[in-house]
Amino acid sequence: MSSDALARLMSVDVFRDGGSYEARFATKDGRLMALWLQRSAMPDADGMHHRELFLHEDGGFTPHPRLLTTGSREEQDLLQRLADFVARRGQDCDPDELARLRQMIACIERREPLFPGMQSARSPPPGWPN
């Protein structure tokens, strides 16, 4: 198992801005991995409305959150890490937190397209993830 494997779900929150999500994990080697899924102003036919997905990893190449492009290798790797975590450690999580994480994953899988070269319309809250 790699040292960046997700070891513990610290929190999953849904914000009152209309549905942005934040999830925080501790990795096996004790680092923080945080995700911010920003709600969009344009809901789809089912009322879903997410677009920008930001990833922060302590000790990463950049101290700033990275914006993940829809369908990118990085997004696919993240979704696999999340699926592995739910399968391996889901039973250890608070049921409400796990339900919110599953909702967040579903929103990531069907978020509005953000392709290479597109500008982010929004960003995480100032100072995130601190």
N, C-alpha and C positions, 0 to 999 in steps of 0.2 A: 504494500500500500504506500503510495507516495506521501511525502510530508505535507503536501497541500490538500490532502483529502479532508473533507469536511467532517469534523469530529463531533461538534455540538451546535445545535441551534440555540442561539442566544435570545433572539426575539424576531417576531414578524409583526409589523404594524400596518394598518390601513389608515391613511390620513384623511382628515375632514375637508380636503381640497376637492373632493369629488371622487377619490379612490386611488391616489398614489400609494404604492406599496414600498416598504423598506424591510429587508431581511438582513440579519447579522448572524454570522457563524464564526466559531473558533475552528481553526484548522488543526490537524493532528500535531503540528509543531508549535501551536499556541498563537498563531497570528490571527488577525481579524480579516474576514472577508465580508464586505457589505455590498448589498445590491439596492439600487433605487430604481423603481419602475414608475415613470412619470405618467400621470394621466394626461390625456390629450383633450383638447377642446372639441373634438369631432367624434362623437360616439358612432359606432357602427349600428347596424340594424338590430342587434341584440343588446344595445346599450353599453357595449364594451368600449373603452376609450383609453388605450395606452399606446405610447409610441416609444419614447426614449428610455433606454435601459442603460444604467450606469453601473460600473463595477469598480470597487475599490478593494485592493489587496495590500495589506501591510507588507513592506519589503518588496513591492513590485517595482517594475522598471520606472514608473512615474509616480510621484506622490499625489497626483491629481486623479480623480475618478475618470475611467475610460468609458467612452460612449461606444456601445456595441452595435454594430451594423446588423440589421435583420438578415438572418440566414447565413451569417458569417461563420467561419470555422470556430471563432472564439465563442459565439453564441451557442453553437452546437455543443462545444466542449462544456460550457457552463450548464446547459440543460442536462447533459449526461451526468455531470457531478451532482446536480440536484436530484436526479432520478436515483442515482446510486445511494445518495444520502437517505432519501425517503425509504428505499428498499432495505437498507442496512440498519439505519438508526431511527426510523420513524416511530417504532414502538417505544422508544425512550423519551419521546417528546410529549409535551403537554398537548392533549387532543385539540384544543382550540388553536394553538400555535400551528400545529401540523395542518389543520384544516385551512388556515390562512395561507400557509406555505403552498399547499396544493392549489389554492385559488390563484396565487401569484404565478405559479408555474403555468397554469392554464392561460393566464393573461399574457405571459411572455410568449407562449407558443402561438398566440393569435393576435399579437400586437400589430398596429399599423406599420407598414413598411418604412424603414429608415435605411436608405441605400447609401453606398459610398459617395462621398462628395456632398450629401445633403447636410444642411445646417440643422443643428438642434434648435427647436423652437423654445425649449425650456431646459432647465437644469435643476439639479438637486438643491435643497435649501442651502443658504450660505453656511459655510463651515462644516457641511456634511462630509464625512460621517462622524465627526467628533461630537 
